[in-house]
Amino acid sequence: MIMIGRMLSNRKLLIGAILASLIFRCFLIAEVAMHPDRAMQGDAGHYDFLARQLLENHRFWGPSMFLGSSDPAATFKGLVFEAPGAAPGEGPMPEGFRTPGYPVFLTAVRAVSGHQILVLLVIQTLLVMLIGWMLFRICTLYASSSVGWLAVALFAWNCEFLELPNLMLTETLFGALLVLATWCVLLFAERGVMRHLVFAGIAVGLAALCRPAATYFAAALVPVILWSGRRQWRRAVAGSMILLSVCAITMAPWLARNKAVFGRARLAAVEGLNLYLYNTAFLDAKDHGTSWTVERRRLSLDLQSAIDAQHLNPLEASDVAKDRAIERISRDPVGYGKVHAKGMVMMLVANSFRGVYTLATGHGYESGSPIDALSRTGSVPAAVKAFMGALSPVTAILLVILLLRVVLMLAALRGFWHLLRQSPALAIACVVTVGYYLVITGPLGIDPRFRAPLIPALTILAAVGIGRTFAVAFGLIRRAPATD
């Protein structure tokens, strides 16, 4: 116990662990730079298309089908819209699926570096380092530099943030903006300077322009402001209004653009489409005993029929999808609650080790897919059986990661309880961040990359919990001789 405590509080060892992670990150960058296709996962093809349109044609136009990766034929999700001057699905059209934040970021990088993927990977890795630095500053503000170094070391080896900066996906930029917003709100809580809330509002607004899931995150941060200003409630209310107003102003130009182009003041069509094509698909799969991918395809075809019959644009289709999803969920709220809760649990236990393995080796690794088995069947025994059926050295690493994650979750609970008594503002900020994204994401939690917004907050809580645990342990050990 003493040895572990000394290791975790030894600054030189922690800095060594951080430097070792940087070396490993350089290796991943080199591998992906030599094999750029490894960066093109998930929605990367759509972002790449948008960035090319911005750079080459100076317009924010995207594909007229709901794209995923760089191969449209392989990732067609069943939704095709009418493109100006072209047959449905065959030409670009004003973008309504995605928000502009990450495509603009990609365009800026390419304007400087051309289409070299290496520069993007380096910049996104620097963003991860920036997140680590902000975590250190938050921890030193509310705890100690030792806790700060521990938080940075834990974050440096997080599987999700080892993988994500090497993908052409929005999560790295999104995560950096969210941590910046949280840090600014905490600075206001400590120092009472209103300009910090202006910066926080801009950061949340930009985060929402990267991923619409952050649309209401500013409201989730309001309890931190109200708590910190509970003795000066007028100032706290004014600060809350500043945060919300600046966030709304940051998003307003894009909302106005969508209102003018599509007749809907929405950030993106993906909001309603995800609710219908994913959340509802999970519920139908549970009821019908089928795969959620099968149900998603069926729902896509149903929605396509409405798009064709009514000549809907993406945001109009999103509204139709949202209405259908709400109607379906309202018929079985208990069943959907179970599906949503399972997704929230998956967000806490899933990890991106397989993604890191694929980036490093170029080969997919299937560990028996225990997470997939759990998501399909909801059966823990089925997941354990799948895991045990594919035991190997890499599977052993997965088991170690899972055990460490359990330990870190327990440490995070310990850290939250300690901060709730000693530094309530930080405790509230961390718990509202985790709670907000658990609720917003729900069934999509089967994809580990959706854990990205949770990780900084959970890392802070775990570092504080570990530091507090060993501080108490050392205190008991020192007092022990006097009680004999």
ABEGO torsion letter per residue (X at the ends): XAAAAAAAABAAAAAAAAAAAAAAAAAAAAAAAABAAAABBEAAAAAAAAAAAAAAAGBBBBBABBBBBABAAAABAGBBBBBBGBBBGABBBBBAABBAAAAAAAAAAAAAAEABAAAAAAAAAAAAAAAAAAAAAAAAAABBAAAAAAAAAAAAABAAAAAAAABBBAAAAAAAAAAAAAAAAAAAAAAGBAAAAAAAAAAAAAAAAABAAAAAAAAAAAAAAAAAAAABAAAAAAAAAAAAAAAAAAAAAAAAAAAAAAGBBBABAAAAAAAAAAAAAAAAAAAAGBBAAAAAAAAAAAAAAAAAAAGBBAAAAAAAAAAAAAAAAAABAAAAAAAAAAAAAAAAABBAAAAAAAAAAGBBBBAGGAAAAAAAAGBAAAAAAAAAAABBAAAAAAAAAAAAAAAAAAAAAAAAAAAAAABAAAAAAAAAAAAAAAAAAEAAAABAAAAAAAAAAAAAAAAAAAAAAAAAAAAAAAAAAAAX
